[in-house]
Amino acid sequence: MTGPPRTPAGPGAEGAYTAYSYLAAEDFRRFELAPEFGRVPPYAAGLTAEQERRSRRLLADSIVISLHDHPVRYPLRMEETPAYNRTGRQHAAYAGLAASGMTVVFDNMMDGTDCC
Protein backbone atom coordinates (compact mmCIF):
# COMPACT_ATOMS: atom_id res chain seq x y z
CA MET A 1 0.00 0.00 0.00
CA THR A 2 1.18 3.48 -0.73
CA GLY A 3 0.09 6.89 0.39
CA PRO A 4 -0.09 8.59 3.77
CA PRO A 5 -1.14 6.71 6.89
CA ARG A 6 -4.89 6.41 7.37
CA THR A 7 -5.21 7.98 10.80
CA PRO A 8 -7.60 10.79 11.73
CA ALA A 9 -4.96 12.80 13.56
CA GLY A 10 -1.93 11.77 11.50
CA PRO A 11 1.33 10.42 12.90
CA GLY A 12 2.72 12.49 15.73
CA ALA A 13 -0.29 14.81 15.74
CA GLU A 14 -0.93 16.93 18.80
CA GLY A 15 -3.48 15.22 21.01
CA ALA A 16 -3.08 11.76 19.42
CA TYR A 17 -3.41 8.95 21.97
CA THR A 18 -0.18 7.30 23.10
CA ALA A 19 0.34 4.34 25.39
CA TYR A 20 0.36 5.17 29.11
CA SER A 21 -0.24 8.87 28.53
CA TYR A 22 -2.51 8.81 31.59
CA LEU A 23 0.47 8.04 33.89
CA ALA A 24 2.89 10.57 35.35
CA ALA A 25 6.50 10.61 34.15
CA GLU A 26 7.75 9.17 37.46
CA ASP A 27 5.34 6.19 37.37
CA PHE A 28 7.68 4.05 35.27
CA ARG A 29 10.99 4.22 33.43
CA ARG A 30 10.70 5.92 30.03
CA PHE A 31 12.62 4.93 26.90
CA GLU A 32 13.13 6.78 23.64
CA LEU A 33 11.05 4.72 21.21
CA ALA A 34 11.68 4.00 17.55
CA PRO A 35 9.37 6.02 15.30
CA GLU A 36 6.24 4.36 13.92
CA PHE A 37 6.60 5.92 10.46
CA GLY A 38 9.59 6.51 8.22
CA ARG A 39 11.87 4.05 10.03
CA VAL A 40 11.95 1.64 7.09
CA PRO A 41 10.74 2.01 3.51
CA PRO A 42 7.07 1.14 2.98
CA TYR A 43 6.34 -2.34 1.66
CA ALA A 44 5.61 -2.34 -2.06
CA ALA A 45 3.20 -5.18 -2.77
CA GLY A 46 3.68 -4.96 -6.52
CA LEU A 47 0.01 -4.36 -7.21
CA THR A 48 -1.40 -2.83 -10.35
CA ALA A 49 -3.37 0.41 -9.97
CA GLU A 50 -6.63 -1.56 -10.18
CA GLN A 51 -5.45 -4.06 -7.55
CA GLU A 52 -4.37 -1.20 -5.31
CA ARG A 53 -7.84 0.40 -5.58
CA ARG A 54 -9.50 -2.93 -4.86
CA SER A 55 -7.22 -3.54 -1.87
CA ARG A 56 -8.01 -0.12 -0.39
CA ARG A 57 -11.74 -0.66 -0.97
CA LEU A 58 -11.64 -4.08 0.71
CA LEU A 59 -9.82 -2.65 3.73
CA ALA A 60 -12.30 0.22 3.99
CA ASP A 61 -15.42 -1.93 3.50
CA SER A 62 -14.46 -5.07 5.44
CA ILE A 63 -13.84 -6.15 8.99
CA VAL A 64 -10.15 -7.12 9.03
CA ILE A 65 -9.03 -9.25 11.99
CA SER A 66 -5.44 -10.19 12.80
CA LEU A 67 -5.05 -13.21 15.07
CA HIS A 68 -1.27 -12.90 15.33
CA ASP A 69 0.41 -9.53 15.28
CA HIS A 70 2.78 -7.76 17.62
CA PRO A 71 1.84 -4.07 17.40
CA VAL A 72 4.59 -2.99 19.77
CA ARG A 73 7.00 -0.08 19.65
CA TYR A 74 10.51 -0.87 20.78
CA PRO A 75 13.30 1.33 22.12
CA LEU A 76 15.27 3.29 19.56
CA ARG A 77 18.38 1.65 21.05
CA MET A 78 17.58 -2.06 20.75
CA GLU A 79 20.08 -2.96 23.50
CA GLU A 80 17.57 -1.40 25.93
CA THR A 81 14.88 -3.96 25.00
CA PRO A 82 15.40 -6.34 27.97
CA ALA A 83 15.10 -3.45 30.46
CA TYR A 84 12.14 -2.05 28.50
CA ASN A 85 10.34 -5.41 28.62
CA ARG A 86 10.95 -5.75 32.37
CA THR A 87 8.98 -2.54 33.02
CA GLY A 88 5.82 -4.38 31.95
CA ARG A 89 4.92 -1.31 29.89
CA GLN A 90 5.39 -2.13 26.22
CA HIS A 91 3.91 0.64 24.09
CA ALA A 92 1.30 -0.27 21.50
CA ALA A 93 1.87 1.32 18.09
CA TYR A 94 -1.52 3.05 17.96
CA ALA A 95 -0.74 5.33 15.02
CA GLY A 96 0.65 2.42 13.03
CA LEU A 97 -2.42 0.33 13.82
CA ALA A 98 -4.71 3.15 12.76
CA ALA A 99 -2.84 3.40 9.47
CA SER A 100 -2.86 -0.38 8.86
CA GLY A 101 -6.49 -0.76 7.83
CA MET A 102 -7.03 -3.56 10.35
CA THR A 103 -10.21 -3.47 12.44
CA VAL A 104 -9.16 -5.81 15.27
CA VAL A 105 -5.79 -7.11 16.49
CA PHE A 106 -5.42 -9.87 19.07
CA ASP A 107 -2.21 -9.35 21.04
CA ASN A 108 -0.52 -11.58 23.64
CA MET A 109 -0.48 -8.89 26.36
CA MET A 110 3.28 -9.35 27.05
CA ASP A 111 2.93 -12.92 28.30
CA GLY A 112 6.37 -14.10 29.39
CA THR A 113 8.39 -10.91 28.86
CA ASP A 114 9.76 -10.98 32.41
CA CYS A 115 12.25 -13.60 31.23
CA CYS A 116 14.33 -11.12 29.23
C-alpha distance (Angstrom), angle and dihedral (degrees) to the residues before:
residue distance angle dihedral
M1 . . .
T2 3.75 . .
G3 3.76 134.0 .
P4 3.78 133.4 61.4
P5 3.80 121.8 -37.9
R6 3.80 114.5 -83.1
T7 3.78 99.5 -123.5
P8 3.80 125.6 128.4
A9 3.78 94.1 -133.3
G10 3.80 98.7 31.2
P11 3.80 125.5 -128.4
G12 3.78 113.4 -48.7
A13 3.80 92.6 3.7
E14 3.78 118.5 161.5
G15 3.79 109.7 -96.7
A16 3.83 95.3 17.9
Y17 3.81 112.2 144.1
T18 3.79 116.6 -103.2
A19 3.78 129.7 -175.6
Y20 3.81 114.9 -84.3
S21 3.79 93.6 0.6
Y22 3.82 87.5 141.5
L23 3.84 91.3 65.8
A24 3.79 126.2 83.4
A25 3.80 119.3 -111.4
E26 3.81 91.9 -108.4
D27 3.84 93.9 53.1
F28 3.81 93.6 86.0
R29 3.79 141.2 -5.1
R30 3.81 112.8 -79.4
F31 3.80 125.6 -143.4
E32 3.78 130.6 -165.4
L33 3.81 102.2 -110.1
A34 3.78 129.2 -146.0
P35 3.81 111.7 -105.0
E36 3.80 118.6 -98.5
F37 3.81 94.0 -139.2
G38 3.79 132.6 41.3
R39 3.81 95.2 17.3
V40 3.80 93.1 111.9
P41 3.80 131.2 10.6
P42 3.81 114.5 -86.7
Y43 3.79 116.5 -98.1
A44 3.79 112.3 -100.6
A45 3.80 107.9 -149.5
G46 3.79 93.5 -167.7
L47 3.79 93.6 -122.2
T48 3.77 125.2 159.7
A49 3.81 117.1 -119.0
E50 3.82 89.6 -100.2
Q51 3.82 92.1 49.5
E52 3.80 89.9 48.2
R53 3.83 91.0 53.0
R54 3.80 90.9 47.4
S55 3.80 91.6 48.4
R56 3.80 92.1 51.1
R57 3.82 91.0 47.0
L58 3.81 91.9 50.1
L59 3.81 91.4 50.1
A60 3.80 91.5 48.3
D61 3.81 95.8 44.7
S62 3.81 101.3 37.9
I63 3.76 139.1 67.7
V64 3.81 104.2 -115.4
I65 3.81 115.8 -162.8
S66 3.81 125.7 -172.5
L67 3.79 114.9 -159.9
H68 3.81 94.4 -175.5
D69 3.77 121.0 33.2
H70 3.78 133.8 124.3
P71 3.81 105.2 -145.6
V72 3.79 93.5 -177.8
R73 3.78 131.6 137.1
Y74 3.77 115.0 -140.4
P75 3.79 131.8 -157.0
L76 3.78 116.4 -79.5
R77 3.82 86.5 -125.1
M78 3.81 102.5 55.8
E79 3.82 92.2 -158.4
E80 3.83 86.1 72.0
T81 3.82 91.9 61.6
P82 3.84 97.5 98.6
A83 3.82 91.5 51.8
Y84 3.82 90.1 43.2
N85 3.81 91.5 52.6
R86 3.81 92.0 48.4
T87 3.82 90.6 60.6
G88 3.80 88.5 68.5
R89 3.81 87.7 -135.0
Q90 3.79 108.7 107.7
H91 3.79 109.8 169.7
A92 3.79 118.6 -124.3
A93 3.80 114.2 -133.7
Y94 3.81 95.0 -122.9
A95 3.80 96.9 167.0
G96 3.80 91.0 48.3
L97 3.80 90.9 49.0
A98 3.79 91.2 49.6
A99 3.80 89.5 52.0
S100 3.82 94.1 46.5
G101 3.79 98.5 75.1
M102 3.81 91.7 -128.6
T103 3.80 117.8 135.8
V104 3.82 99.5 -161.3
V105 3.81 133.5 17.3
F106 3.79 123.6 -170.3
D107 3.80 109.7 -150.0
N108 3.82 130.4 -172.9
M109 3.83 94.4 -123.7
M110 3.85 93.1 -128.5
D111 3.80 94.6 -64.3
G112 3.80 107.7 -177.3
T113 3.81 100.5 3.5
D114 3.81 92.7 127.0
C115 3.80 87.5 79.3
C116 3.81 94.1 72.5
